[in-house]
Amino acid sequence: MALFFDSQWFDSRLASAGLKRADAAAALGLTETEIAELWKDQRELSAQDVRLMAALLGAAREEVAKRAGISTPVPKDGESLDKRVTRLEHDLGEIKAALAKLGARP
């Protein structure tokens, strides 16, 4: 994973799409000063920003998050926070049950 914002990659992707940084700023609802902060790695993309940039650039969200140098999990389509928590609680219950079985062995 990149440890910094890969401005060259973003500029290249924008150029390939016939877009400029100002277009990215408009898509994200940022000023040109704020978008410049992103490019200088002084501002971090939010999960929503990752979604929007991915759509704008025609790139996978995972790639956008990686190139932006963020470690925030990339949200999945249609998976709400409640569904994620429910799934994680279920998985945790299964892990606890498996550990309990291991502990009960002679």
C-alpha positions as a printed NumPy array, in Angstrom:
array([[  0.   ,   0.   ,   0.   ],
       [  1.24 ,   3.454,  -0.804],
       [  2.251,   5.524,   2.182],
       [  1.543,   8.801,   0.45 ],
       [ -0.822,  10.354,  -2.059],
       [  0.319,   9.298,  -5.54 ],
       [ -0.301,  12.612,  -7.309],
       [  1.259,  11.418, -10.576],
       [ -1.158,   8.48 , -10.766],
       [ -4.169,  10.716, -10.043],
       [ -3.023,  13.342, -12.57 ],
       [ -2.511,  10.632, -15.189],
       [ -5.953,   9.121, -14.555],
       [ -7.59 ,  12.537, -14.704],
       [ -5.799,  13.352, -17.972],
       [ -6.847,   9.999, -19.459],
       [-10.451,  10.886, -18.655],
       [-10.06 ,  14.376, -20.137],
       [-10.397,  15.927, -16.689],
       [ -8.44 ,  18.339, -14.506],
       [ -7.945,  18.72 , -10.771],
       [-10.713,  21.336, -10.769],
       [-13.101,  18.641, -12.007],
       [-12.046,  16.348,  -9.149],
       [-12.567,  19.22 ,  -6.712],
       [-16.065,  19.839,  -8.058],
       [-16.942,  16.122,  -7.873],
       [-15.799,  15.956,  -4.249],
       [-17.381,  19.27 ,  -3.282],
       [-13.968,  20.739,  -2.445],
       [-12.323,  24.014,  -3.309],
       [ -9.255,  24.009,  -5.524],
       [ -7.201,  24.827,  -2.411],
       [ -8.605,  21.757,  -0.65 ],
       [ -7.925,  19.509,  -3.656],
       [ -4.352,  20.84 ,  -3.734],
       [ -4.037,  19.738,  -0.102],
       [ -4.999,  16.211,  -1.186],
       [ -2.345,  16.227,  -3.904],
       [  0.25 ,  17.439,  -1.365],
       [ -0.795,  14.676,   1.074],
       [ -2.023,  17.233,   3.61 ],
       [ -5.622,  16.021,   3.521],
       [ -7.071,  12.499,   3.51 ],
       [ -9.836,  11.138,   1.339],
       [-12.934,   9.938,   3.181],
       [-14.671,   6.68 ,   2.256],
       [-17.239,   8.693,   0.287],
       [-14.424,  10.568,  -1.484],
       [-12.883,   7.223,  -2.473],
       [-16.211,   6.126,  -3.988],
       [-16.567,   9.376,  -5.919],
       [-12.958,   9.416,  -7.157],
       [-13.238,   5.793,  -8.269],
       [-16.352,   6.596, -10.28 ],
       [-14.805,   9.757, -11.706],
       [-11.58 ,   8.001, -12.727],
       [-13.115,   4.69 , -13.775],
       [-10.871,   2.906, -11.282],
       [-11.451,   0.355,  -8.544],
       [-12.045,   1.811,  -5.094],
       [ -9.269,  -0.35 ,  -3.706],
       [ -6.825,   1.166,  -6.198],
       [ -7.948,   4.72 ,  -5.389],
       [ -7.576,   4.078,  -1.639],
       [ -4.142,   2.535,  -2.177],
       [ -2.946,   5.382,  -4.4  ],
       [ -4.324,   7.931,  -1.93 ],
       [ -2.156,   6.394,   0.779],
       [ -4.999,   5.683,   3.153],
       [ -5.517,   2.572,   5.189],
       [ -9.223,   3.054,   5.761],
       [-11.239,   0.014,   4.677],
       [-12.963,   0.549,   1.37 ],
       [-16.723,   0.186,   1.809],
       [-18.549,  -2.506,  -0.129],
       [-21.567,  -1.66 ,  -2.277],
       [-24.836,  -2.032,  -0.43 ],
       [-23.318,  -3.15 ,   2.862],
       [-24.542,  -0.898,   5.628],
       [-22.767,  -0.467,   8.92 ],
       [-25.508,  -2.489,  10.634],
       [-24.99 ,  -5.402,   8.227],
       [-21.228,  -5.251,   8.741],
       [-21.602,  -5.273,  12.529],
       [-24.074,  -8.169,  12.36 ],
       [-21.723, -10.14 ,  10.11 ],
       [-18.745,  -9.433,  12.38 ],
       [-20.707, -10.431,  15.496],
       [-21.698, -13.688,  13.789],
       [-18.098, -14.394,  12.791],
       [-16.903, -13.602,  16.307],
       [-19.476, -16.019,  17.751],
       [-18.192, -18.776,  15.473],
       [-14.596, -18.075,  16.479],
       [-15.49 , -18.146,  20.184],
       [-17.357, -21.443,  19.745],
       [-14.377, -22.972,  17.92 ],
       [-11.991, -21.78 ,  20.626],
       [-14.254, -23.179,  23.337],
       [-14.217, -26.579,  21.608],
       [-10.418, -26.486,  21.459],
       [-10.244, -25.622,  25.166],
       [-12.555, -28.512,  26.057],
       [-10.233, -31.132,  24.548],
       [ -8.404, -33.401,  26.998]])
